[in-house]
Amino acid sequence: MKNIAFICFFSLIFLSCKEEAQKIIHYEFEGVKVSRCDLEKRTYLYYGECNNVLSIKKNVSLIVDWQFDDYLQASLIFHKDGKVQVMSGGGGKFKQISRKNKIYFKEYESPEYNRIMDQYAAPNDLNNLCYLFDNTQFELEQNKKFGSKVVITNELENAKICR
C-alpha cells in the first residue's frame, strides 16, 4: 500500500510539473549559427547557438509574427563576413529587436527579391541560403532540393523549470 501511495505521489508531482517540450532549430553555415524557436505563430531568431527557449526569447535578435498570415515563409542568407540576412518570402511581419549582432532583416521590392532568389535557383555554387517555413519538415525537404549547405539540426528543450 505504501508503494502505491509513493508511486501516486511522484506521478502527481511529475505530471503537474511537466511542460510540453519546445523544439529549437539551429542553422549553421561555415561556423555561423542562428537558433530558432516558434511559439504561438511567432518565430524567434537568435544570432548564435542557444538551446533554451527562455534565453532565446529574452535575447532575441529578430521576431517574425505570422499569426495574421497563418504561415511563415522566409530565407536566411549567410554572408562571408558572418552576417545573416533575413528576407521575407511573403508570410509574416518582421521586427528587428536587436541591432547589436550580425543578423538583420531587409525588405525588397518584388523585382529585386526575385533577382536575388533567382541566383539561388540556378545550378551554381551559391549554397548559403536556407529557406524557413512554418512546416519544418517541408523546410528540410526544400533546402535539400535546392542544395543548401546550411546545416539544420533540431532539439527539444523544456522551457519551464519546475519549482
C-alpha positions in Angstrom: 0.0 0.0 0.0 2.9 2.4 0.8 4.4 1.6 -2.6 1.2 2.6 -4.4 0.9 5.8 -2.4 4.5 6.6 -3.2 4.1 6.0 -6.9 0.9 8.1 -7.0 2.6 10.9 -5.1 5.5 11.1 -7.5 3.3 10.7 -10.6 1.2 13.6 -9.5 4.3 15.8 -9.0 5.7 14.7 -12.3 2.5 15.4 -14.2 1.9 18.7 -12.5 5.4 20.0 -13.4 5.6 18.6 -16.9 5.5 21.2 -19.7 5.4 20.5 -23.4 8.9 20.4 -24.8 9.7 23.1 -27.3 11.6 22.4 -30.4 14.6 24.5 -31.1 16.1 24.6 -34.6 19.7 25.5 -35.2 21.0 26.7 -38.6 24.8 26.7 -39.2 26.9 27.7 -42.2 30.7 27.9 -42.0 30.7 28.4 -38.2 28.0 31.0 -38.1 24.9 29.8 -36.1 21.3 31.0 -35.7 18.9 29.5 -33.3 15.1 29.5 -33.8 12.1 28.7 -31.7 8.4 29.0 -32.7 5.8 30.0 -30.1 2.2 30.7 -30.9 2.9 31.5 -34.5 5.8 33.7 -33.7 9.3 32.8 -34.8 12.2 34.0 -32.6 15.6 34.1 -34.2 18.7 34.4 -32.1 22.2 35.1 -33.6 24.4 32.3 -32.1 23.6 29.0 -30.6 21.2 28.8 -27.7 19.2 25.7 -26.5 17.0 27.4 -24.0 13.6 28.9 -25.2 13.5 31.5 -22.4 17.0 32.7 -23.3 16.2 32.9 -27.0 13.1 35.0 -26.2 15.0 37.2 -23.8 17.9 37.8 -26.1 16.0 37.6 -29.4 17.5 39.3 -32.5 14.5 39.2 -34.8 10.9 38.2 -34.5 8.6 37.0 -37.3 4.9 37.3 -36.3 2.9 35.1 -38.7 -0.4 35.0 -36.7 -2.3 37.1 -39.2 -0.9 35.5 -42.4 -1.1 32.0 -40.8 2.1 30.9 -42.5 5.9 31.6 -42.3 7.9 31.9 -45.5 11.4 33.5 -45.3 15.0 32.9 -46.1 18.3 33.2 -44.3 21.4 34.2 -46.3 24.7 33.5 -44.6 27.3 36.0 -45.8 31.1 35.5 -45.7 31.5 38.4 -43.2 29.4 36.4 -40.6 26.3 38.5 -41.1 23.0 36.7 -41.7 20.4 38.4 -43.8 16.7 37.5 -43.3 14.4 38.0 -46.3 10.6 37.7 -46.3 9.1 35.3 -48.8 5.6 36.7 -48.2 4.5 35.3 -44.8 4.8 37.2 -41.6 5.6 40.6 -40.1 9.3 41.0 -39.4 10.5 43.0 -36.4 14.2 43.7 -35.8 14.7 43.6 -32.0 18.5 43.9 -31.6 20.9 45.7 -33.9 23.9 44.7 -31.7 24.6 41.5 -33.6 25.0 40.3 -37.2 21.5 39.2 -38.1 19.3 41.7 -39.9 16.1 41.9 -41.9 16.0 43.6 -45.3 12.8 44.0 -47.3 13.0 44.2 -51.1 10.5 45.2 -53.8 9.4 42.2 -55.9 11.8 42.6 -58.9 14.8 42.9 -56.6 13.7 40.0 -54.4 13.1 37.8 -57.5 16.5 38.7 -58.9 18.2 37.6 -55.6 16.2 34.4 -55.3 16.8 33.5 -59.0 20.6 33.5 -58.2 19.9 30.6 -55.8 17.5 28.7 -58.0 20.1 28.3 -60.8 22.6 25.5 -60.6 25.7 27.2 -59.2 27.9 27.3 -56.1 25.6 29.6 -54.1 24.5 27.3 -51.3 24.5 29.7 -48.3 20.7 30.3 -48.5 18.3 28.5 -46.2 14.5 28.6 -46.6 12.4 29.0 -43.5 8.8 27.7 -43.3 6.3 27.1 -40.6 6.2 23.4 -41.7 9.7 22.4 -40.7 9.5 19.0 -42.5 8.7 20.9 -45.7 11.6 23.3 -44.9 14.1 20.4 -44.7 12.8 19.0 -48.0 13.0 22.3 -49.8 16.5 23.1 -48.5 17.7 19.6 -49.6 16.0 20.0 -53.0 17.7 23.4 -53.7 21.1 22.2 -52.5 21.5 24.3 -49.4 24.7 23.6 -47.4 23.2 25.2 -44.3 23.2 22.5 -41.6 19.8 22.3 -39.9 19.5 20.5 -36.6 16.6 20.1 -34.2 16.5 19.5 -30.5 13.8 19.5 -27.8 14.1 21.8 -24.7 11.7 22.1 -21.8 11.3 25.9 -21.5 9.8 25.8 -18.0 11.6 25.0 -14.8 9.5 23.2 -12.1 9.7 24.8 -8.7 
